[in-house]
Amino acid sequence: MSDGPFHTGELEAQALAGQFSRGGGIRNFMPDQHRLFFAQLPWIFAGVLDARGWPLATVLTGPPGFVASPSPTALEITARPQAQDPAAESFHTGAPIGLLGIEFETRRRNRANGMVAARRADGFDIAVAQSFGNCAKYIQTRMVERLAERTTVQHEELSRLDMQAHDLIAVADTFFIASTAGQDAVPAGGVDMSHRGGRPGFVRIDGDTLTVPDFAGNSYFNTLGNLLREPRAALLFVDFRDGTILQLQGSVEIMWDGAEIARLAGAERLWRFHVTRGWRHKQALPLRWSASDYAPTTLQTGLWNRLALAGAL
């Protein structure tokens, strides 16, 4: 363990990347603007661990105000995952959790990591140990509309990526990742939930393996630092057109250097996600989103050079 806000995996990742941060934006409480921000959201993303220690990524929804902050170190969430969500049983008292609030309309995002302090019939309470904001890089602007009534949800378990999953990932400009540094790093890490964005096609698909570029960020290396300690991770893709969500579990290998990185403009390193299991929930979200307006930083990134890639494979 380190004396600062970073665990040893994050410090190692910073060293490997040749980038260092004091983590001045990481606090052990939520400033008022973060507390107000969470309270105005119609959804919140959560990373938890299943019974085997594998990360799971999920999303909870509700009317604005379903997330409340009674104090700078507490959140109350009046929502629970659906029973068919593999993460449903992971919201138990004492469980580590990572939360990400993101508002596409304003391109704002804030994170809060901690533990489930209590589980209620209509939701759960969080004791916050870490709070920090993220810049607006790679967040696409979208406008939201809430459906008047929920649609019927179809749940499917996947042993591998099928064509529908490929189609969703191929057009995605946004996804979310849950990671953990393991129990040894809970006081300074626990579970983390993060966002990744790029131009549609920035996630390369090779069967059941996804290759993801790592663009310039805040130099905290929370996700990659976790993955150095625990390569198991979870991804969440959202179909913004119909509210379908795709949850994936798999293992990650990180490529810190090599010629392949140069084949996608803006990539500073790559990581490969090998899918082991997945779940698809069709029309699960009671929200619909407009077409995206790409962030300026997103437009500065490239797509996979398929001709160069084909010549290298």
Rosetta blueprint (number, residue, H / E / L):
1 M L
2 S L
3 D L
4 G L
5 P L
6 F L
7 H L
8 T H
9 G H
10 E H
11 L H
12 E H
13 A H
14 Q H
15 A H
16 L H
17 A H
18 G L
19 Q L
20 F L
21 S L
22 R L
23 G L
24 G L
25 G L
26 I L
27 R E
28 N L
29 F L
30 M L
31 P L
32 D H
33 Q H
34 H H
35 R H
36 L H
37 F H
38 F H
39 A H
40 Q L
41 L L
42 P L
43 W E
44 I E
45 F E
46 A E
47 G E
48 V E
49 L E
50 D L
51 A L
52 R L
53 G L
54 W L
55 P E
56 L E
57 A E
58 T E
59 V E
60 L E
61 T E
62 G L
63 P L
64 P L
65 G L
66 F L
67 V E
68 A E
69 S E
70 P E
71 S E
72 P L
73 T L
74 A E
75 L E
76 E E
77 I E
78 T L
79 A L
80 R L
81 P L
82 Q L
83 A L
84 Q L
85 D L
86 P L
87 A L
88 A H
89 E H
90 S H
91 F L
92 H L
93 T L
94 G L
95 A L
96 P E
97 I E
98 G E
99 L E
100 L E
101 G E
102 I E
103 E E
104 F L
105 E L
106 T L
107 R L
108 R E
109 R E
110 N E
111 R E
112 A E
113 N E
114 G E
115 M E
116 V E
117 A E
118 A E
119 R E
120 R E
121 A L
122 D L
123 G E
124 F E
125 D E
126 I E
127 A E
128 V E
129 A E
130 Q E
131 S E
132 F E
133 G E
134 N E
135 C L
136 A L
137 K L
138 Y L
139 I L
140 Q L
141 T E
142 R L
143 M L
144 V E
145 E E
146 R E
147 L L
148 A L
149 E L
150 R L
151 T L
152 T L
153 V L
154 Q E
155 H E
156 E E
157 E E
158 L E
159 S L
160 R L
161 L L
162 D L
163 M H
164 Q H
165 A H
166 H H
167 D H
168 L H
169 I H
170 A H
171 V L
172 A L
173 D L
174 T E
175 F E
176 F E
177 I E
178 A E
179 S E
180 T E
181 A L
182 G L
183 Q H
184 D H
185 A H
186 V H
187 P H
188 A H
189 G L
190 G L
191 V E
192 D E
193 M E
194 S E
195 H E
196 R E
197 G E
198 G L
199 R L
200 P L
201 G L
202 F L
203 V L
204 R E
205 I E
206 D E
207 G L
208 D L
209 T E
210 L E
211 T E
212 V E
213 P E
214 D E
215 F L
216 A L
217 G L
218 N L
219 S L
220 Y L
221 F L
222 N H
223 T H
224 L H
225 G H
226 N H
227 L H
228 L H
229 R H
230 E L
231 P L
232 R E
233 A E
234 A E
235 L E
236 L E
237 F E
238 V E
239 D E
240 F L
241 R L
242 D L
243 G L
244 T E
245 I E
246 L E
247 Q E
248 L E
249 Q E
250 G E
251 S E
252 V E
253 E E
254 I E
255 M E
256 W L
257 D L
258 G L
259 A H
260 E H
261 I H
262 A H
263 R H
264 L L
265 A L
266 G L
267 A L
268 E L
269 R E
270 L E
271 W E
272 R E
273 F E
274 H E
275 V E
276 T E
277 R E
278 G E
279 W E
280 R E
281 H E
282 K E
283 Q L
284 A L
285 L L
286 P L
287 L E
288 R E
289 W E
290 S L
291 A L
292 S L
293 D E
294 Y L
295 A L
296 P H
297 T H
298 T H
299 L H
300 Q L
301 T L
302 G L
303 L L
304 W L
305 N L
306 R H
307 L H
308 A H
309 L H
310 A H
311 G H
312 A H
313 L L
